[in-house]
Amino acid sequence: MVDRKPILIVVSVEPEKQAVLQGLGNSSAYEVLVGGVGMAQAAARTARQLAQKHYQGTINMGIAGGFPGKAANGTVAVATSIIAPEIGAESPEGFLTIDALGFGTQTLPAVANDSYIGKLQEAVSVATGTILSVMTVTGTEATLNVRQSYGKDVVAEAMEGFGVASAAAEFGLPFAEVRSISNQVGIRDKASWEFASAFSSLTKAAEKLKEVEQLGDCLFTMSK
Ligand SMILES: O=C(O)c1cccc(C(=O)CC[C@H]2O[C@@H](n3cnc4c(=O)[nH]cnc43)[C@H](O)[C@@H]2O)c1
């Protein structure tokens, strides 16, 4: 049976909401919430919304930084998992993750639906892999190196996924993260950010969500 509950899309800021709404057109299968910048605000606003109404699941969408060689500007990154690399403790022996400390996990699962990815590839270049959820936008080579060390499948970094995913998990709901790349992760160079191409790709990513929904499917339930 098809679940008619809407899917909650959480973006950070109003321009991202407008880009997503443009792609969704008149689809009533999705609702878009501006959740703010950063994991804490995104988690709080997502949880508040999920407590008010029933949803099928949540998708975190927006712009992101792409790791060099993994996701060029204009590419859409689809998360297979998310990692919040800064949650933990420093020690003389190196960084101790929250997992190692025994207080929880820095890794959460994300749905990366093959059918949606296939549709997306018709419109844009797509990179699938881990998306980091960070407190600070990378601006130095040293931080780039640390964040690349999280594994070869790390494709992008953004600031809200872990918050939205944590709220979804509290409500037993599936989570996906779909991000268009506006800049390359590395030494801060704001002049090189390509917002126009990122917002255009974000609209295409939303258009493809509408298309799968029009086929009677959704990101979380497609089985064909
Ligand atoms: O540093 C600046 O001057 C600057 C200019 C415009 C935007 C920013 C942001 O920090 C945007 C953060 C916002 O966008 C996502 N995002 C986009 N690129 C990255 C990135 O390379 N690393 C982390 N987050 C990124 C993020 O999810 C926020 O919602 C800065």
The ligand as an ORCA input file, in Angstrom:
! r2SCAN-3c Opt
* xyz 0 1
  O      32.390     31.891      4.093
  C      31.575     32.572      3.474
  O      31.800     33.707      3.145
  C      30.285     31.967      3.135
  C      29.516     32.483      2.120
  C      28.306     31.905      1.829
  C      27.882     30.802      2.554
  C      28.701     30.306      3.533
  C      28.336     29.162      4.327
  O      29.000     28.819      5.254
  C      27.141     28.411      3.934
  C      26.845     27.309      4.928
  C      25.614     26.602      4.477
  O      25.831     25.965      3.231
  C      26.200     24.615      3.419
  N      27.576     24.512      2.899
  C      27.921     24.904      1.655
  N      29.206     24.665      1.423
  C      29.713     24.125      2.541
  C      31.017     23.657      2.891
  O      31.989     23.685      2.107
  N      31.167     23.155      4.140
  C      30.135     23.074      5.006
  N      28.887     23.507      4.708
  C      28.677     24.018      3.489
  C      25.998     24.310      4.888
  O      25.231     23.140      5.032
  C      25.260     25.529      5.449
  O      23.859     25.350      5.416
  C      29.907     30.869      3.837
*
